[in-house]
């Protein structure tokens, strides 16, 4: 594996660990944020693996547009849902109504971490093939 790709995967792994710690500590907004960050870094690493230059963005939809749809088709909608956590979970004055129910709760954090874990496994499988 190329060094750059490994670095993206390693950083993604650290975000996943932080998300799990935040969930355990009941800091759900941070669990969601770090899950989104994990997925962002996994996608950027995979784009690098494909020999492409990843877009300079935090929007998962932009990153997914560079990856063949067939590869992550069944995860696409779940991945896109994580975009809602990027700004909302970072700033106390984030856009009101970004999430109709307010800040993320435990179920949101568990779902976000679940998506990150599934994608992590999928990307590792693709890279190791």
TORKOL-4160 file (C-alpha; in steps of 0.2 Angstrom, whole numbers, padded with zeros to 4 digits, m for minus):
129
<pt num="1" X="0000" Y="0000" Z="0000"/>
<pt num="2" X="0006" Y="0017" Z="m0004"/>
<pt num="3" X="0012" Y="0028" Z="0010"/>
<pt num="4" X="m0001" Y="0041" Z="0007"/>
<pt num="5" X="m0015" Y="0029" Z="0007"/>
<pt num="6" X="m0009" Y="0021" Z="0023"/>
<pt num="7" X="m0008" Y="0038" Z="0031"/>
<pt num="8" X="m0026" Y="0042" Z="0027"/>
<pt num="9" X="m0032" Y="0025" Z="0033"/>
<pt num="10" X="m0022" Y="0027" Z="0049"/>
<pt num="11" X="m0030" Y="0044" Z="0052"/>
<pt num="12" X="m0047" Y="0037" Z="0048"/>
<pt num="13" X="m0044" Y="0023" Z="0061"/>
<pt num="14" X="m0040" Y="0036" Z="0074"/>
<pt num="15" X="m0056" Y="0045" Z="0071"/>
<pt num="16" X="m0065" Y="0029" Z="0073"/>
<pt num="17" X="m0057" Y="0026" Z="0090"/>
<pt num="18" X="m0062" Y="0044" Z="0095"/>
<pt num="19" X="m0079" Y="0041" Z="0090"/>
<pt num="20" X="m0081" Y="0025" Z="0100"/>
<pt num="21" X="m0073" Y="0034" Z="0115"/>
<pt num="22" X="m0085" Y="0049" Z="0113"/>
<pt num="23" X="m0100" Y="0036" Z="0112"/>
<pt num="24" X="m0094" Y="0028" Z="0128"/>
<pt num="25" X="m0093" Y="0045" Z="0137"/>
<pt num="26" X="m0110" Y="0049" Z="0130"/>
<pt num="27" X="m0103" Y="0064" Z="0120"/>
<pt num="28" X="m0114" Y="0060" Z="0105"/>
<pt num="29" X="m0111" Y="0075" Z="0094"/>
<pt num="30" X="m0092" Y="0071" Z="0094"/>
<pt num="31" X="m0096" Y="0053" Z="0091"/>
<pt num="32" X="m0105" Y="0058" Z="0075"/>
<pt num="33" X="m0092" Y="0071" Z="0070"/>
<pt num="34" X="m0078" Y="0059" Z="0072"/>
<pt num="35" X="m0088" Y="0046" Z="0062"/>
<pt num="36" X="m0090" Y="0058" Z="0048"/>
<pt num="37" X="m0071" Y="0062" Z="0049"/>
<pt num="38" X="m0067" Y="0044" Z="0048"/>
<pt num="39" X="m0078" Y="0041" Z="0032"/>
<pt num="40" X="m0071" Y="0057" Z="0024"/>
<pt num="41" X="m0053" Y="0051" Z="0027"/>
<pt num="42" X="m0057" Y="0033" Z="0021"/>
<pt num="43" X="m0064" Y="0040" Z="0005"/>
<pt num="44" X="m0050" Y="0052" Z="0002"/>
<pt num="45" X="m0038" Y="0037" Z="0005"/>
<pt num="46" X="m0047" Y="0026" Z="m0007"/>
<pt num="47" X="m0047" Y="0040" Z="m0020"/>
<pt num="48" X="m0028" Y="0041" Z="m0018"/>
<pt num="49" X="m0027" Y="0022" Z="m0019"/>
<pt num="50" X="m0036" Y="0023" Z="m0036"/>
<pt num="51" X="m0022" Y="0035" Z="m0042"/>
<pt num="52" X="m0033" Y="0050" Z="m0042"/>
<pt num="53" X="m0032" Y="0067" Z="m0033"/>
<pt num="54" X="m0046" Y="0069" Z="m0020"/>
<pt num="55" X="m0056" Y="0085" Z="m0020"/>
<pt num="56" X="m0052" Y="0097" Z="m0007"/>
<pt num="57" X="m0068" Y="0096" Z="0002"/>
<pt num="58" X="m0076" Y="0090" Z="0018"/>
<pt num="59" X="m0092" Y="0085" Z="0009"/>
<pt num="60" X="m0094" Y="0067" Z="0007"/>
<pt num="61" X="m0106" Y="0069" Z="m0008"/>
<pt num="62" X="m0091" Y="0077" Z="m0018"/>
<pt num="63" X="m0079" Y="0063" Z="m0013"/>
<pt num="64" X="m0092" Y="0049" Z="m0018"/>
<pt num="65" X="m0093" Y="0057" Z="m0035"/>
<pt num="66" X="m0075" Y="0052" Z="m0038"/>
<pt num="67" X="m0078" Y="0034" Z="m0033"/>
<pt num="68" X="m0086" Y="0021" Z="m0045"/>
<pt num="69" X="m0105" Y="0020" Z="m0040"/>
<pt num="70" X="m0105" Y="0001" Z="m0041"/>
<pt num="71" X="m0091" Y="0000" Z="m0027"/>
<pt num="72" X="m0101" Y="0008" Z="m0013"/>
<pt num="73" X="m0118" Y="0008" Z="m0020"/>
<pt num="74" X="m0127" Y="0000" Z="m0005"/>
<pt num="75" X="m0118" Y="0011" Z="0007"/>
<pt num="76" X="m0120" Y="0027" Z="m0002"/>
<pt num="77" X="m0136" Y="0034" Z="0006"/>
<pt num="78" X="m0129" Y="0029" Z="0024"/>
<pt num="79" X="m0113" Y="0038" Z="0020"/>
<pt num="80" X="m0122" Y="0054" Z="0013"/>
<pt num="81" X="m0132" Y="0055" Z="0030"/>
<pt num="82" X="m0116" Y="0058" Z="0039"/>
<pt num="83" X="m0114" Y="0075" Z="0030"/>
<pt num="84" X="m0127" Y="0082" Z="0041"/>
<pt num="85" X="m0115" Y="0080" Z="0056"/>
<pt num="86" X="m0100" Y="0090" Z="0049"/>
<pt num="87" X="m0105" Y="0107" Z="0054"/>
<pt num="88" X="m0119" Y="0104" Z="0067"/>
<pt num="89" X="m0108" Y="0094" Z="0078"/>
<pt num="90" X="m0093" Y="0107" Z="0078"/>
<pt num="91" X="m0101" Y="0123" Z="0083"/>
<pt num="92" X="m0114" Y="0129" Z="0096"/>
<pt num="93" X="m0121" Y="0142" Z="0084"/>
<pt num="94" X="m0123" Y="0130" Z="0069"/>
<pt num="95" X="m0137" Y="0132" Z="0057"/>
<pt num="96" X="m0153" Y="0130" Z="0067"/>
<pt num="97" X="m0164" Y="0116" Z="0062"/>
<pt num="98" X="m0150" Y="0106" Z="0053"/>
<pt num="99" X="m0156" Y="0091" Z="0063"/>
<pt num="100" X="m0175" Y="0093" Z="0066"/>
<pt num="101" X="m0173" Y="0085" Z="0083"/>
<pt num="102" X="m0158" Y="0095" Z="0088"/>
<pt num="103" X="m0141" Y="0088" Z="0093"/>
<pt num="104" X="m0137" Y="0070" Z="0089"/>
<pt num="105" X="m0143" Y="0057" Z="0102"/>
<pt num="106" X="m0136" Y="0040" Z="0106"/>
<pt num="107" X="m0145" Y="0031" Z="0092"/>
<pt num="108" X="m0137" Y="0044" Z="0079"/>
<pt num="109" X="m0120" Y="0041" Z="0086"/>
<pt num="110" X="m0122" Y="0022" Z="0086"/>
<pt num="111" X="m0128" Y="0023" Z="0068"/>
<pt num="112" X="m0114" Y="0034" Z="0062"/>
<pt num="113" X="m0101" Y="0023" Z="0070"/>
<pt num="114" X="m0109" Y="0008" Z="0062"/>
<pt num="115" X="m0108" Y="0016" Z="0045"/>
<pt num="116" X="m0090" Y="0021" Z="0048"/>
<pt num="117" X="m0085" Y="0003" Z="0053"/>
<pt num="118" X="m0094" Y="m0005" Z="0038"/>
<pt num="119" X="m0085" Y="0007" Z="0026"/>
<pt num="120" X="m0068" Y="0004" Z="0035"/>
<pt num="121" X="m0070" Y="m0015" Z="0032"/>
<pt num="122" X="m0075" Y="m0012" Z="0014"/>
<pt num="123" X="m0061" Y="0000" Z="0010"/>
<pt num="124" X="m0048" Y="m0012" Z="0018"/>
<pt num="125" X="m0055" Y="m0026" Z="0007"/>
<pt num="126" X="m0054" Y="m0016" Z="m0009"/>
<pt num="127" X="m0036" Y="m0010" Z="m0005"/>
<pt num="128" X="m0030" Y="m0027" Z="0000"/>
<pt num="129" X="m0037" Y="m0036" Z="m0016"/>
